[in-house]
Amino acid sequence: MLSLTVAERLALKGRAHPLKPIVIIGNAGLTEPVLKEIAASLKIHELIKIRVMAERPQRESMLTEICTQLNAAPVQHIGKILVVYQPNPEAQQIAIRKMPRHKGKPLTKKQLGNR
């Protein structure tokens, strides 16, 4: 399973926000054809959303199983939606950049309070 830094995870969460779920895991659970479909989708898109129709402990175990079997990184797990990232050097669609830092003079206490 790949691991991401906090900055990389935040950048990927932002990229995943407008995406729609590509794969839906139903009552049959995580089967071999579903895993193949997830792998094919990750090769094309690198970052995908998966909708899981199961209870919370099962969703967490499915996320870890998907990431370990496909050598992917878990990005986010909110409700029934899982976000998974697997870098593809051939596609290189997603370039993870670090979050920009504030440039110029430091912020005042009043400016920090308004944030």
Biopython code that builds the backbone (N, CA, C, O; Angstrom):
import numpy as np
from Bio.PDB.StructureBuilder import StructureBuilder

atoms = [
    (1, "MET", "N", (0.835, -1.160, 0.000)),
    (1, "MET", "CA", (0.000, 0.000, 0.000)),
    (1, "MET", "C", (0.893, 1.240, 0.000)),
    (1, "MET", "O", (1.857, 1.321, 0.761)),
    (2, "LEU", "N", (0.566, 2.191, -0.849)),
    (2, "LEU", "CA", (1.311, 3.446, -0.909)),
    (2, "LEU", "C", (0.915, 4.341, 0.254)),
    (2, "LEU", "O", (-0.200, 4.247, 0.767)),
    (3, "SER", "N", (1.821, 5.200, 0.662)),
    (3, "SER", "CA", (1.502, 6.171, 1.704)),
    (3, "SER", "C", (1.696, 7.574, 1.136)),
    (3, "SER", "O", (2.585, 7.814, 0.319)),
    (4, "LEU", "N", (0.856, 8.480, 1.582)),
    (4, "LEU", "CA", (0.898, 9.859, 1.122)),
    (4, "LEU", "C", (1.189, 10.785, 2.288)),
    (4, "LEU", "O", (0.834, 10.495, 3.430)),
    (5, "THR", "N", (1.836, 11.900, 1.990)),
    (5, "THR", "CA", (2.029, 12.912, 3.009)),
    (5, "THR", "C", (0.722, 13.686, 3.177)),
    (5, "THR", "O", (-0.197, 13.547, 2.370)),
    (6, "VAL", "N", (0.648, 14.485, 4.211)),
    (6, "VAL", "CA", (-0.565, 15.254, 4.479)),
    (6, "VAL", "C", (-0.836, 16.239, 3.343)),
    (6, "VAL", "O", (-1.980, 16.396, 2.916)),
    (7, "ALA", "N", (0.208, 16.899, 2.855)),
    (7, "ALA", "CA", (0.041, 17.877, 1.778)),
    (7, "ALA", "C", (-0.435, 17.192, 0.492)),
    (7, "ALA", "O", (-1.290, 17.723, -0.217)),
    (8, "GLU", "N", (0.118, 16.024, 0.198)),
    (8, "GLU", "CA", (-0.319, 15.298, -0.999)),
    (8, "GLU", "C", (-1.773, 14.863, -0.856)),
    (8, "GLU", "O", (-2.550, 14.972, -1.805)),
    (9, "ARG", "N", (-2.143, 14.371, 0.325)),
    (9, "ARG", "CA", (-3.516, 13.933, 0.545)),
    (9, "ARG", "C", (-4.490, 15.102, 0.403)),
    (9, "ARG", "O", (-5.566, 14.946, -0.174)),
    (10, "LEU", "N", (-4.118, 16.275, 0.927)),
    (10, "LEU", "CA", (-4.977, 17.452, 0.804)),
    (10, "LEU", "C", (-5.146, 17.865, -0.655)),
    (10, "LEU", "O", (-6.246, 18.216, -1.082)),
    (11, "ALA", "N", (-4.058, 17.822, -1.417)),
    (11, "ALA", "CA", (-4.136, 18.181, -2.830)),
    (11, "ALA", "C", (-5.028, 17.197, -3.587)),
    (11, "ALA", "O", (-5.812, 17.605, -4.444)),
    (12, "LEU", "N", (-4.913, 15.907, -3.276)),
    (12, "LEU", "CA", (-5.733, 14.898, -3.950)),
    (12, "LEU", "C", (-7.196, 14.994, -3.542)),
    (12, "LEU", "O", (-8.080, 14.742, -4.361)),
    (13, "LYS", "N", (-7.467, 15.352, -2.297)),
    (13, "LYS", "CA", (-8.853, 15.543, -1.869)),
    (13, "LYS", "C", (-9.505, 16.661, -2.668)),
    (13, "LYS", "O", (-10.664, 16.559, -3.071)),
    (14, "GLY", "N", (-8.752, 17.722, -2.891)),
    (14, "GLY", "CA", (-9.264, 18.835, -3.680)),
    (14, "GLY", "C", (-9.532, 18.432, -5.119)),
    (14, "GLY", "O", (-10.509, 18.873, -5.724)),
    (15, "ARG", "N", (-8.659, 17.589, -5.666)),
    (15, "ARG", "CA", (-8.855, 17.119, -7.048)),
    (15, "ARG", "C", (-10.027, 16.150, -7.147)),
    (15, "ARG", "O", (-10.680, 16.079, -8.188)),
    (16, "ALA", "N", (-10.304, 15.397, -6.069)),
    (16, "ALA", "CA", (-11.353, 14.390, -6.100)),
    (16, "ALA", "C", (-12.737, 14.956, -5.830)),
    (16, "ALA", "O", (-13.739, 14.304, -6.121)),
    (17, "HIS", "N", (-12.805, 16.153, -5.281)),
    (17, "HIS", "CA", (-14.102, 16.705, -4.889)),
    (17, "HIS", "C", (-15.143, 16.708, -6.014)),
    (17, "HIS", "O", (-16.262, 16.250, -5.779)),
    (18, "PRO", "N", (-14.841, 17.195, -7.218)),
    (18, "PRO", "CA", (-15.891, 17.236, -8.246)),
    (18, "PRO", "C", (-16.140, 15.895, -8.957)),
    (18, "PRO", "O", (-17.055, 15.801, -9.776)),
    (19, "LEU", "N", (-15.351, 14.871, -8.661)),
    (19, "LEU", "CA", (-15.500, 13.590, -9.355)),
    (19, "LEU", "C", (-16.766, 12.863, -8.925)),
    (19, "LEU", "O", (-17.240, 13.027, -7.801)),
    (20, "LYS", "N", (-17.302, 12.065, -9.826)),
    (20, "LYS", "CA", (-18.434, 11.188, -9.541)),
    (20, "LYS", "C", (-17.890, 9.779, -9.302)),
    (20, "LYS", "O", (-16.836, 9.430, -9.833)),
    (21, "PRO", "N", (-18.594, 8.964, -8.508)),
    (21, "PRO", "CA", (-18.133, 7.589, -8.296)),
    (21, "PRO", "C", (-18.128, 6.797, -9.609)),
    (21, "PRO", "O", (-19.110, 6.800, -10.351)),
    (22, "ILE", "N", (-17.017, 6.125, -9.878)),
    (22, "ILE", "CA", (-16.869, 5.343, -11.105)),
    (22, "ILE", "C", (-17.306, 3.906, -10.884)),
    (22, "ILE", "O", (-17.956, 3.310, -11.742)),
    (23, "VAL", "N", (-16.949, 3.351, -9.736)),
    (23, "VAL", "CA", (-17.257, 1.955, -9.422)),
    (23, "VAL", "C", (-18.193, 1.926, -8.226)),
    (23, "VAL", "O", (-18.016, 2.678, -7.267)),
    (24, "ILE", "N", (-19.202, 1.040, -8.290)),
    (24, "ILE", "CA", (-20.125, 0.864, -7.182)),
    (24, "ILE", "C", (-20.041, -0.582, -6.723)),
    (24, "ILE", "O", (-20.227, -1.506, -7.515)),
    (25, "ILE", "N", (-19.757, -0.774, -5.431)),
    (25, "ILE", "CA", (-19.675, -2.114, -4.858)),
    (25, "ILE", "C", (-20.999, -2.381, -4.152)),
    (25, "ILE", "O", (-21.361, -1.684, -3.204)),
    (26, "GLY", "N", (-21.716, -3.396, -4.625)),
    (26, "GLY", "CA", (-23.049, -3.688, -4.102)),
    (26, "GLY", "C", (-23.058, -4.749, -3.028)),
    (26, "GLY", "O", (-22.110, -4.885, -2.255)),
    (27, "ASN", "N", (-24.150, -5.500, -2.992)),
    (27, "ASN", "CA", (-24.360, -6.504, -1.953)),
    (27, "ASN", "C", (-23.395, -7.674, -2.048)),
    (27, "ASN", "O", (-23.112, -8.309, -1.032)),
    (28, "ALA", "N", (-22.882, -7.979, -3.228)),
    (28, "ALA", "CA", (-21.960, -9.109, -3.401)),
    (28, "ALA", "C", (-20.605, -8.824, -2.772)),
    (28, "ALA", "O", (-19.826, -9.751, -2.546)),
    (29, "GLY", "N", (-20.311, -7.576, -2.489)),
    (29, "GLY", "CA", (-19.043, -7.230, -1.861)),
    (29, "GLY", "C", (-17.922, -7.050, -2.868)),
    (29, "GLY", "O", (-18.162, -6.837, -4.057)),
    (30, "LEU", "N", (-16.713, -7.137, -2.384)),
    (30, "LEU", "CA", (-15.527, -6.934, -3.218)),
    (30, "LEU", "C", (-15.158, -8.247, -3.900)),
    (30, "LEU", "O", (-14.447, -9.075, -3.331)),
    (31, "THR", "N", (-15.640, -8.425, -5.108)),
    (31, "THR", "CA", (-15.370, -9.648, -5.867)),
    (31, "THR", "C", (-14.215, -9.410, -6.826)),
    (31, "THR", "O", (-13.743, -8.284, -6.976)),
    (32, "GLU", "N", (-13.771, -10.463, -7.463)),
    (32, "GLU", "CA", (-12.648, -10.371, -8.409)),
    (32, "GLU", "C", (-12.965, -9.466, -9.602)),
    (32, "GLU", "O", (-12.120, -8.649, -9.966)),
    (33, "PRO", "N", (-14.161, -9.575, -10.236)),
    (33, "PRO", "CA", (-14.462, -8.650, -11.345)),
    (33, "PRO", "C", (-14.499, -7.185, -10.913)),
    (33, "PRO", "O", (-14.081, -6.304, -11.664)),
    (34, "VAL", "N", (-14.995, -6.924, -9.713)),
    (34, "VAL", "CA", (-15.040, -5.544, -9.212)),
    (34, "VAL", "C", (-13.616, -5.026, -9.013)),
    (34, "VAL", "O", (-13.313, -3.878, -9.339)),
    (35, "LEU", "N", (-12.754, -5.875, -8.477)),
    (35, "LEU", "CA", (-11.357, -5.491, -8.267)),
    (35, "LEU", "C", (-10.659, -5.206, -9.599)),
    (35, "LEU", "O", (-9.860, -4.274, -9.697)),
    (36, "LYS", "N", (-10.962, -6.013, -10.624)),
    (36, "LYS", "CA", (-10.391, -5.774, -11.957)),
    (36, "LYS", "C", (-10.875, -4.453, -12.533)),
    (36, "LYS", "O", (-10.107, -3.732, -13.170)),
    (37, "GLU", "N", (-12.150, -4.132, -12.313)),
    (37, "GLU", "CA", (-12.698, -2.869, -12.807)),
    (37, "GLU", "C", (-12.054, -1.676, -12.103)),
    (37, "GLU", "O", (-11.779, -0.651, -12.728)),
    (38, "ILE", "N", (-11.816, -1.817, -10.804)),
    (38, "ILE", "CA", (-11.144, -0.755, -10.058)),
    (38, "ILE", "C", (-9.722, -0.569, -10.577)),
    (38, "ILE", "O", (-9.260, 0.560, -10.745)),
    (39, "ALA", "N", (-9.030, -1.676, -10.830)),
    (39, "ALA", "CA", (-7.659, -1.596, -11.346)),
    (39, "ALA", "C", (-7.629, -0.928, -12.720)),
    (39, "ALA", "O", (-6.754, -0.107, -12.994)),
    (40, "ALA", "N", (-8.582, -1.278, -13.582)),
    (40, "ALA", "CA", (-8.637, -0.674, -14.919)),
    (40, "ALA", "C", (-8.946, 0.821, -14.821)),
    (40, "ALA", "O", (-8.366, 1.624, -15.552)),
    (41, "SER", "N", (-9.843, 1.191, -13.936)),
    (41, "SER", "CA", (-10.194, 2.607, -13.767)),
    (41, "SER", "C", (-9.021, 3.404, -13.214)),
    (41, "SER", "O", (-8.798, 4.546, -13.615)),
    (42, "LEU", "N", (-8.272, 2.804, -12.294)),
    (42, "LEU", "CA", (-7.107, 3.497, -11.733)),
    (42, "LEU", "C", (-6.020, 3.700, -12.781)),
    (42, "LEU", "O", (-5.319, 4.712, -12.762)),
    (43, "LYS", "N", (-5.875, 2.741, -13.698)),
    (43, "LYS", "CA", (-4.862, 2.911, -14.754)),
    (43, "LYS", "C", (-5.207, 4.085, -15.653)),
    (43, "LYS", "O", (-4.317, 4.798, -16.118)),
    (44, "ILE", "N", (-6.483, 4.288, -15.897)),
    (44, "ILE", "CA", (-6.908, 5.362, -16.794)),
    (44, "ILE", "C", (-6.935, 6.710, -16.078)),
    (44, "ILE", "O", (-6.399, 7.698, -16.581)),
    (45, "HIS", "N", (-7.566, 6.746, -14.889)),
    (45, "HIS", "CA", (-7.837, 8.019, -14.229)),
    (45, "HIS", "C", (-6.874, 8.385, -13.105)),
    (45, "HIS", "O", (-6.769, 9.563, -12.766)),
    (46, "GLU", "N", (-6.178, 7.440, -12.524)),
    (46, "GLU", "CA", (-5.253, 7.619, -11.400)),
    (46, "GLU", "C", (-5.954, 7.939, -10.078)),
    (46, "GLU", "O", (-5.489, 7.498, -9.027)),
    (47, "LEU", "N", (-7.034, 8.676, -10.098)),
    (47, "LEU", "CA", (-7.754, 9.067, -8.888)),
    (47, "LEU", "C", (-9.231, 8.783, -9.117)),
    (47, "LEU", "O", (-9.840, 9.354, -10.022)),
    (48, "ILE", "N", (-9.813, 7.903, -8.305)),
    (48, "ILE", "CA", (-11.219, 7.539, -8.517)),
    (48, "ILE", "C", (-11.985, 7.549, -7.197)),
    (48, "ILE", "O", (-11.418, 7.462, -6.108)),
    (49, "LYS", "N", (-13.311, 7.660, -7.353)),
    (49, "LYS", "CA", (-14.224, 7.519, -6.230)),
    (49, "LYS", "C", (-14.944, 6.190, -6.379)),
    (49, "LYS", "O", (-15.301, 5.783, -7.485)),
    (50, "ILE", "N", (-15.155, 5.516, -5.250)),
    (50, "ILE", "CA", (-15.852, 4.234, -5.222)),
    (50, "ILE", "C", (-16.984, 4.346, -4.213)),
    (50, "ILE", "O", (-16.769, 4.765, -3.075)),
    (51, "ARG", "N", (-18.193, 3.971, -4.632)),
    (51, "ARG", "CA", (-19.335, 3.951, -3.714)),
    (51, "ARG", "C", (-19.519, 2.528, -3.208)),
    (51, "ARG", "O", (-19.558, 1.582, -3.995)),
    (52, "VAL", "N", (-19.632, 2.378, -1.887)),
    (52, "VAL", "CA", (-19.745, 1.058, -1.269)),
    (52, "VAL", "C", (-21.062, 0.973, -0.513)),
    (52, "VAL", "O", (-21.351, 1.807, 0.345)),
    (53, "MET", "N", (-21.855, -0.039, -0.836)),
    (53, "MET", "CA", (-23.131, -0.262, -0.156)),
    (53, "MET", "C", (-22.944, -1.326, 0.923)),
    (53, "MET", "O", (-23.409, -2.455, 0.767)),
    (54, "ALA", "N", (-22.277, -0.978, 2.000)),
    (54, "ALA", "CA", (-22.032, -1.911, 3.090)),
    (54, "ALA", "C", (-21.925, -1.112, 4.387)),
    (54, "ALA", "O", (-21.937, 0.118, 4.372)),
    (55, "GLU", "N", (-21.823, -1.816, 5.496)),
    (55, "GLU", "CA", (-21.684, -1.159, 6.792)),
    (55, "GLU", "C", (-20.275, -0.583, 6.957)),
    (55, "GLU", "O", (-19.360, -0.976, 6.232)),
    (56, "ARG", "N", (-20.094, 0.330, 7.891)),
    (56, "ARG", "CA", (-18.838, 1.055, 8.071)),
    (56, "ARG", "C", (-17.621, 0.147, 8.293)),
    (56, "ARG", "O", (-16.604, 0.358, 7.633)),
    (57, "PRO", "N", (-17.668, -0.855, 9.189)),
    (57, "PRO", "CA", (-16.469, -1.697, 9.358)),
    (57, "PRO", "C", (-16.093, -2.446, 8.072)),
    (57, "PRO", "O", (-14.913, -2.653, 7.786)),
    (58, "GLN", "N", (-17.105, -2.845, 7.308)),
    (58, "GLN", "CA", (-16.828, -3.523, 6.043)),
    (58, "GLN", "C", (-16.220, -2.564, 5.027)),
    (58, "GLN", "O", (-15.341, -2.952, 4.257)),
    (59, "ARG", "N", (-16.678, -1.320, 5.018)),
    (59, "ARG", "CA", (-16.115, -0.324, 4.086)),
    (59, "ARG", "C", (-14.648, -0.072, 4.398)),
    (59, "ARG", "O", (-13.831, 0.033, 3.484)),
    (60, "GLU", "N", (-14.305, 0.027, 5.673)),
    (60, "GLU", "CA", (-12.907, 0.260, 6.055)),
    (60, "GLU", "C", (-12.029, -0.921, 5.650)),
    (60, "GLU", "O", (-10.913, -0.733, 5.167)),
    (61, "SER", "N", (-12.535, -2.141, 5.850)),
    (61, "SER", "CA", (-11.746, -3.313, 5.457)),
    (61, "SER", "C", (-11.627, -3.409, 3.939)),
    (61, "SER", "O", (-10.590, -3.830, 3.425)),
    (62, "MET", "N", (-12.688, -3.019, 3.209)),
    (62, "MET", "CA", (-12.616, -3.025, 1.741)),
    (62, "MET", "C", (-11.586, -2.021, 1.250)),
    (62, "MET", "O", (-10.843, -2.305, 0.310)),
    (63, "LEU", "N", (-11.531, -0.846, 1.877)),
    (63, "LEU", "CA", (-10.563, 0.176, 1.473)),
    (63, "LEU", "C", (-9.138, -0.322, 1.663)),
    (63, "LEU", "O", (-8.303, -0.148, 0.776)),
    (64, "THR", "N", (-8.847, -0.932, 2.790)),
    (64, "THR", "CA", (-7.499, -1.448, 3.010)),
    (64, "THR", "C", (-7.189, -2.603, 2.070)),
    (64, "THR", "O", (-6.059, -2.730, 1.598)),
    (65, "GLU", "N", (-8.178, -3.444, 1.792)),
    (65, "GLU", "CA", (-7.959, -4.568, 0.875)),
    (65, "GLU", "C", (-7.702, -4.086, -0.551)),
    (65, "GLU", "O", (-6.815, -4.601, -1.233)),
    (66, "ILE", "N", (-8.471, -3.107, -0.997)),
    (66, "ILE", "CA", (-8.271, -2.546, -2.342)),
    (66, "ILE", "C", (-6.874, -1.950, -2.450)),
    (66, "ILE", "O", (-6.164, -2.193, -3.426)),
    (67, "CYS", "N", (-6.484, -1.177, -1.458)),
    (67, "CYS", "CA", (-5.191, -0.494, -1.508)),
    (67, "CYS", "C", (-4.021, -1.472, -1.425)),
    (67, "CYS", "O", (-3.004, -1.260, -2.085)),
    (68, "THR", "N", (-4.137, -2.523, -0.643)),
    (68, "THR", "CA", (-3.033, -3.477, -0.550)),
    (68, "THR", "C", (-2.929, -4.335, -1.795)),
    (68, "THR", "O", (-1.821, -4.604, -2.261)),
    (69, "GLN", "N", (-4.048, -4.772, -2.346)),
    (69, "GLN", "CA", (-3.998, -5.637, -3.528)),
    (69, "GLN", "C", (-3.566, -4.887, -4.778)),
    (69, "GLN", "O", (-2.893, -5.458, -5.636)),
    (70, "LEU", "N", (-3.942, -3.617, -4.899)),
    (70, "LEU", "CA", (-3.633, -2.846, -6.106)),
    (70, "LEU", "C", (-2.442, -1.908, -5.924)),
    (70, "LEU", "O", (-2.089, -1.175, -6.848)),
    (71, "ASN", "N", (-1.820, -1.922, -4.747)),
    (71, "ASN", "CA", (-0.701, -1.031, -4.439)),
    (71, "ASN", "C", (-1.105, 0.429, -4.688)),
    (71, "ASN", "O", (-0.419, 1.175, -5.386)),
    (72, "ALA", "N", (-2.232, 0.802, -4.098)),
    (72, "ALA", "CA", (-2.752, 2.155, -4.228)),
    (72, "ALA", "C", (-2.717, 2.837, -2.863)),
    (72, "ALA", "O", (-2.385, 2.219, -1.852)),
    (73, "ALA", "N", (-3.061, 4.104, -2.856)),
    (73, "ALA", "CA", (-3.055, 4.880, -1.619)),
    (73, "ALA", "C", (-4.478, 5.313, -1.279)),
    (73, "ALA", "O", (-5.189, 5.829, -2.141)),
    (74, "PRO", "N", (-4.900, 5.106, -0.031)),
    (74, "PRO", "CA", (-6.210, 5.621, 0.373)),
    (74, "PRO", "C", (-6.122, 7.126, 0.586)),
    (74, "PRO", "O", (-5.244, 7.612, 1.299)),
    (75, "VAL", "N", (-7.034, 7.851, -0.033)),
    (75, "VAL", "CA", (-7.027, 9.303, 0.094)),
    (75, "VAL", "C", (-8.076, 9.762, 1.099)),
    (75, "VAL", "O", (-7.802, 10.591, 1.967)),
    (76, "GLN", "N", (-9.291, 9.206, 0.967)),
    (76, "GLN", "CA", (-10.378, 9.699, 1.796)),
    (76, "GLN", "C", (-11.446, 8.628, 1.943)),
    (76, "GLN", "O", (-11.655, 7.818, 1.040)),
    (77, "HIS", "N", (-12.120, 8.628, 3.087)),
    (77, "HIS", "CA", (-13.259, 7.741, 3.334)),
    (77, "HIS", "C", (-14.305, 8.564, 4.052)),
    (77, "HIS", "O", (-14.199, 8.814, 5.253)),
    (78, "ILE", "N", (-15.324, 8.989, 3.305)),
    (78, "ILE", "CA", (-16.407, 9.774, 3.888)),
    (78, "ILE", "C", (-17.711, 9.073, 3.562)),
    (78, "ILE", "O", (-18.083, 8.937, 2.397)),
    (79, "GLY", "N", (-18.394, 8.633, 4.592)),
    (79, "GLY", "CA", (-19.667, 7.954, 4.397)),
    (79, "GLY", "C", (-19.492, 6.702, 3.560)),
    (79, "GLY", "O", (-18.688, 5.831, 3.894)),
    (80, "LYS", "N", (-20.234, 6.612, 2.483)),
    (80, "LYS", "CA", (-20.167, 5.443, 1.606)),
    (80, "LYS", "C", (-19.215, 5.643, 0.432)),
    (80, "LYS", "O", (-19.160, 4.805, -0.468)),
    (81, "ILE", "N", (-18.464, 6.746, 0.432)),
    (81, "ILE", "CA", (-17.560, 7.066, -0.672)),
    (81, "ILE", "C", (-16.111, 6.835, -0.242)),
    (81, "ILE", "O", (-15.674, 7.315, 0.804)),
    (82, "LEU", "N", (-15.381, 6.095, -1.067)),
    (82, "LEU", "CA", (-13.951, 5.878, -0.872)),
    (82, "LEU", "C", (-13.223, 6.566, -2.020)),
    (82, "LEU", "O", (-13.663, 6.498, -3.168)),
    (83, "VAL", "N", (-12.120, 7.223, -1.715)),
    (83, "VAL", "CA", (-11.294, 7.850, -2.751)),
    (83, "VAL", "C", (-9.938, 7.164, -2.721)),
    (83, "VAL", "O", (-9.290, 7.081, -1.678)),
    (84, "VAL", "N", (-9.515, 6.670, -3.896)),
    (84, "VAL", "CA", (-8.280, 5.887, -4.014)),
    (84, "VAL", "C", (-7.413, 6.510, -5.097)),
    (84, "VAL", "O", (-7.913, 6.969, -6.124)),
    (85, "TYR", "N", (-6.101, 6.520, -4.852)),
    (85, "TYR", "CA", (-5.135, 7.083, -5.800)),
    (85, "TYR", "C", (-4.042, 6.060, -6.095)),
    (85, "TYR", "O", (-3.492, 5.436, -5.188)),
    (86, "GLN", "N", (-3.742, 5.904, -7.376)),
    (86, "GLN", "CA", (-2.629, 5.051, -7.797)),
    (86, "GLN", "C", (-1.889, 5.774, -8.920)),
    (86, "GLN", "O", (-2.441, 5.947, -10.007)),
    (87, "PRO", "N", (-0.646, 6.199, -8.674)),
    (87, "PRO", "CA", (0.069, 6.933, -9.721)),
    (87, "PRO", "C", (0.378, 6.041, -10.908)),
    (87, "PRO", "O", (0.767, 4.884, -10.751)),
    (88, "ASN", "N", (0.199, 6.594, -12.091)),
    (88, "ASN", "CA", (0.489, 5.877, -13.329)),
    (88, "ASN", "C", (1.514, 6.700, -14.105)),
    (88, "ASN", "O", (1.176, 7.765, -14.620)),
    (89, "PRO", "N", (2.762, 6.229, -14.201)),
    (89, "PRO", "CA", (3.787, 7.033, -14.877)),
    (89, "PRO", "C", (3.499, 7.266, -16.356)),
    (89, "PRO", "O", (3.963, 8.253, -16.927)),
    (90, "GLU", "N", (2.738, 6.371, -16.982)),
    (90, "GLU", "CA", (2.426, 6.536, -18.401)),
    (90, "GLU", "C", (1.400, 7.648, -18.609)),
    (90, "GLU", "O", (1.522, 8.442, -19.541)),
    (91, "ALA", "N", (0.395, 7.704, -17.747)),
    (91, "ALA", "CA", (-0.668, 8.696, -17.920)),
    (91, "ALA", "C", (-0.233, 10.065, -17.417)),
    (91, "ALA", "O", (-0.398, 11.063, -18.118)),
    (92, "GLN", "N", (0.314, 10.121, -16.229)),
    (92, "GLN", "CA", (0.766, 11.364, -15.589)),
    (92, "GLN", "C", (-0.261, 12.475, -15.723)),
    (92, "GLN", "O", (0.066, 13.595, -16.115)),
    (93, "GLN", "N", (-1.489, 12.157, -15.398)),
    (93, "GLN", "CA", (-2.543, 13.162, -15.471)),
    (93, "GLN", "C", (-2.508, 14.088, -14.270)),
    (93, "GLN", "O", (-2.797, 15.278, -14.394)),
    (94, "ILE", "N", (-2.156, 13.553, -13.107)),
    (94, "ILE", "CA", (-2.218, 14.325, -11.878)),
    (94, "ILE", "C", (-0.808, 14.628, -11.396)),
    (94, "ILE", "O", (-0.030, 13.719, -11.110)),
    (95, "ALA", "N", (-0.496, 15.878, -11.312)),
    (95, "ALA", "CA", (0.783, 16.295, -10.741)),
    (95, "ALA", "C", (0.502, 16.835, -9.353)),
    (95, "ALA", "O", (-0.193, 17.839, -9.195)),
    (96, "ILE", "N", (1.045, 16.165, -8.347)),
    (96, "ILE", "CA", (0.806, 16.586, -6.970)),
    (96, "ILE", "C", (1.788, 17.690, -6.625)),
    (96, "ILE", "O", (3.003, 17.492, -6.628)),
    (97, "ARG", "N", (1.230, 18.863, -6.327)),
    (97, "ARG", "CA", (2.054, 19.994, -5.933)),
    (97, "ARG", "C", (1.822, 20.277, -4.463)),
    (97, "ARG", "O", (0.748, 20.002, -3.928)),
    (98, "LYS", "N", (2.819, 20.818, -3.826)),
    (98, "LYS", "CA", (2.673, 21.177, -2.422)),
    (98, "LYS", "C", (1.764, 22.395, -2.315)),
    (98, "LYS", "O", (1.665, 23.198, -3.243)),
    (99, "MET", "N", (1.117, 22.515, -1.190)),
    (99, "MET", "CA", (0.229, 23.640, -0.949)),
    (99, "MET", "C", (1.057, 24.923, -0.914)),
    (99, "MET", "O", (2.115, 24.948, -0.286)),
    (100, "PRO", "N", (0.603, 25.980, -1.567)),
    (100, "PRO", "CA", (1.380, 27.220, -1.567)),
    (100, "PRO", "C", (1.412, 27.861, -0.187)),
    (100, "PRO", "O", (0.408, 27.887, 0.524)),
    (101, "ARG", "N", (2.549, 28.362, 0.170)),
    (101, "ARG", "CA", (2.724, 29.060, 1.436)),
    (101, "ARG", "C", (2.476, 30.545, 1.203)),
    (101, "ARG", "O", (2.514, 31.018, 0.068)),
    (102, "HIS", "N", (2.229, 31.256, 2.258)),
    (102, "HIS", "CA", (1.996, 32.690, 2.157)),
    (102, "HIS", "C", (3.302, 33.378, 1.795)),
    (102, "HIS", "O", (4.330, 33.158, 2.435)),
    (103, "LYS", "N", (3.253, 34.208, 0.769)),
    (103, "LYS", "CA", (4.441, 34.936, 0.343)),
    (103, "LYS", "C", (4.316, 36.385, 0.800)),
    (103, "LYS", "O", (3.212, 36.929, 0.841)),
    (104, "GLY", "N", (5.413, 36.999, 1.136)),
    (104, "GLY", "CA", (5.405, 38.391, 1.561)),
    (104, "GLY", "C", (5.574, 38.493, 3.058)),
    (104, "GLY", "O", (6.126, 37.600, 3.700)),
    (105, "LYS", "N", (5.093, 39.593, 3.604)),
    (105, "LYS", "CA", (5.291, 39.801, 5.034)),
    (105, "LYS", "C", (4.308, 38.936, 5.837)),
    (105, "LYS", "O", (3.253, 38.555, 5.329)),
    (106, "PRO", "N", (4.661, 38.630, 7.089)),
    (106, "PRO", "CA", (3.798, 37.764, 7.894)),
    (106, "PRO", "C", (2.457, 38.428, 8.191)),
    (106, "PRO", "O", (2.340, 39.653, 8.185)),
    (107, "LEU", "N", (1.456, 37.600, 8.450)),
    (107, "LEU", "CA", (0.128, 38.111, 8.742)),
    (107, "LEU", "C", (0.076, 38.674, 10.160)),
    (107, "LEU", "O", (0.782, 38.215, 11.057)),
    (108, "THR", "N", (-0.777, 39.676, 10.336)),
    (108, "THR", "CA", (-0.961, 40.260, 11.655)),
    (108, "THR", "C", (-1.934, 39.398, 12.458)),
    (108, "THR", "O", (-2.564, 38.491, 11.916)),
    (109, "LYS", "N", (-2.051, 39.695, 13.776)),
    (109, "LYS", "CA", (-2.967, 38.942, 14.618)),
    (109, "LYS", "C", (-4.413, 39.115, 14.151)),
    (109, "LYS", "O", (-5.204, 38.173, 14.203)),
    (110, "LYS", "N", (-4.750, 40.309, 13.699)),
    (110, "LYS", "CA", (-6.111, 40.568, 13.229)),
    (110, "LYS", "C", (-6.397, 39.750, 11.968)),
    (110, "LYS", "O", (-7.485, 39.190, 11.836)),
    (111, "GLN", "N", (-5.439, 39.674, 11.041)),
    (111, "GLN", "CA", (-5.619, 38.891, 9.822)),
    (111, "GLN", "C", (-5.714, 37.406, 10.142)),
    (111, "GLN", "O", (-6.495, 36.687, 9.520)),
    (112, "LEU", "N", (-4.934, 36.947, 11.098)),
    (112, "LEU", "CA", (-5.003, 35.549, 11.501)),
    (112, "LEU", "C", (-6.333, 35.228, 12.167)),
    (112, "LEU", "O", (-6.849, 34.121, 12.011)),
    (113, "GLY", "N", (-6.886, 36.164, 12.897)),
    (113, "GLY", "CA", (-8.166, 35.955, 13.555)),
    (113, "GLY", "C", (-9.320, 35.878, 12.578)),
    (113, "GLY", "O", (-10.318, 35.209, 12.844)),
    (114, "ASN", "N", (-9.191, 36.566, 11.432)),
    (114, "ASN", "CA", (-10.246, 36.559, 10.425)),
    (114, "ASN", "C", (-10.274, 35.258, 9.619)),
    (114, "ASN", "O", (-11.257, 34.979, 8.933)),
    (115, "ARG", "N", (-9.220, 34.472, 9.696)),
    (115, "ARG", "CA", (-9.164, 33.238, 8.912)),
    (115, "ARG", "C", (-10.012, 32.216, 9.503)),
    (115, "ARG", "O", (-10.094, 31.105, 8.980)),
]
sb = StructureBuilder()
sb.init_structure("model")
sb.init_model(0)
sb.init_chain("A")
sb.init_seg("    ")
for serial, (resi, resn, name, xyz) in enumerate(atoms, 1):
    if name == "N":
        sb.init_residue(resn, " ", resi, " ")
    sb.init_atom(name, np.array(xyz, "f"), 0.0, 1.0, " ", f" {name:<3s}", serial, name[0])
structure = sb.get_structure()
